[in-house]
Amino acid sequence: MLTNSRIRATLVALCVAAVVTGCGGRVPSATPPAPDAAALLNLPSTTTPATKGVDSATWALYRDPTTVDPATAFDYPENTVIATMCDALLRQKPDGSIGFGLASEYRYVTPTQLALTIRPGVTFWDGKPLTAEDVVYSLERHRNPALGGFYGTVFDRVDSITATGPGTVTINLTKPDYWLPGELSAMPGIVIEKAFAESAGAKFGTPEAGTMCTGAYRLSKWTSGDTLKVTANPNYWDSSLKPLTKEVTFRGVSDAATLTTGLTTGEIDGSYVTDTSNLAQLQRTAGVSVHMGPTLESEFLIPANLTGVLGDVRVRRALSLAFDRRSFINAVYAGNALEPRLSANPGTWGYAKDVFSAAWNAAPEVKRDLDEAKRLIREAGAEGKPLVIGTSSGMATVATMSNAWLEVANTIGLNAKLLNVSPENYINFFTDPKARAGVDAFSTTTYGDYADPAALIATYVLPQGNQNYSGYENPAITDWLDKARAEADPTRRATDMVEVDKLLMQELPWIPVAHPVTCLVLSNKLTGAPTSFAYMQSPVLAMLGAGS
């Protein structure tokens, strides 16, 4: 729902210094082939199930995790590790649907009252039983502004959270909220042990204190800046998800070449890769398999403010029309991304897929049209007007994307330039209004917490959305989102979200660039791990093991 931004550099390949004009600045001699949309829309969400256990596996993250506190986790390394160790009240399945987790049942008693039945017989790693009080404590932490967590707005329609029995928790709402179950299957729904967290105090979630959860793996050793190890929980409550790998070691590997070498030598057994620059090499590497699956991610150009040239929707449309998405996707993702017909990635269709699929098929392709883009710029009176794009030359991926947009903007008649900041300061565009005051746009790849287009869209188009950096507001879109949030029927909710997305493709508060896929790289000795984005919120590494 209204969660904090996921800040990661846009993915790029080694030879995309100017995507619009081709590598080395040469105009491509022919239009690159279109990605196989039908195949990308029907990717499997799992690998072949594992049947045998293994002693250990080393899993690569794009950097070391900094916390195991679910309230302050909002990026790939932290989410992957926490989801491996800790259970949420509800659970995201590999196909994006939501099932039961630590809550064995949930139901809306009324449109403004959600009742959760807490699964009996569950214990934390230290043997203490899971209680309704632990659940209330875990959820209330997010509502405490003093904690400085990222998920407070998830609970902006919550009036109270109470333990109404030894095994029941009731959430009373100020307005109907049918997005809340999705959030309870993600970091906001993770349950920790109250007594442990209170005893740890400010050290909770750090290498010094760690965490206390109920998950399939328990934290065994965390050396900051080195590795984080987890071992299988012999008393795990879910008999259908008993870990097949006895120990998993997480390592931060920020360099694509180092990752490739580690996978080739067997020092690394697997990774959900977030940098596809080495994808072609990995696909040729002996002993390694590359698996593609659905994801919740999308890549965007983000207007930072609407007081300048991007305040005119015709300029935003012109930029969108001028960008050569097909060349970009073929260069950066080796064709493994969709050109966006709608702003939401098809991987977000976790319910009512027939409704979303029909809308996608009916939506027009966004075809590159430089003549129309130039006409819109002239019509808007924007020729020669300044456009400042935030970038960081110290971050190759960011610099590549920024240069591509710089080329596009100047080609259609704008007077574009780059504002270069250090890699350490690039994050300020996402967090500091003063930093954004100096730019008109910047780029990123981001995602929602669960498989619903609303999970990401609401963060950047609602007035209170914490990724709404430009102050964008459209009453029609806000009304459709409010209607969807209050709609109990999944089919009607999906229909409402389709109307939202149609408006977004006209208004372009964010300009969608590509809908990539999940990329899982796995040693041929292993199988079982899902290929979908569920790894960010669910204990899917418990499925990892050897084949028959």
Buried (B, 14 or more C-beta within 10 A) or exposed (E): BBBBBBBBBBBBBBBBBBBBBBBEEEEBEEEBEBBEBEEBBEBBBBBEEBEEBBEEBBBBBBBBBBBBBBBBBBBBBBBBBBBBBBBBBBBBBBBBBBEBBBBBEBEBEEBBBBBBBBBEEBBBBEEBEBBBBBBBBBBBBBBEEEBEBBBBBBBBBBEEBEBEEEBBBBBBBEEBBBBBBBBBBBBBBBBBBBBBBEEBEEEBBBBEBBBBBBBBBBBBBBEEEEBBBBBBBEEBBBEEBBBBBBBBBBBBBEEBEBBBBBBBEEEBBBBBBBBBBBBEBBEEBEEBBBBBBBBBBBBBBBBBBBEBBBBBBBBBBBBBBBBBBBBBBBBBBBBBBBBBBBBBBBBBBBBBBEBBEEBBEEBEEBEBBBEBBBBBBEEBEBEEBEBBBBBBBBBBBBBBBBBBBBBBBEBBBBBBBBBBBEEEBBBBBBEEEEBBEBBBBBBBBBBBBBBBBBBBBBBBBBEEBBBBBBEBBBEEBBEBBBBBBBBEEBEBBBBBBBBBBBBBBEBBBBBBBBBBBBBBBBBEBBBBBBBBBBBBBBBBBBBBBBBE
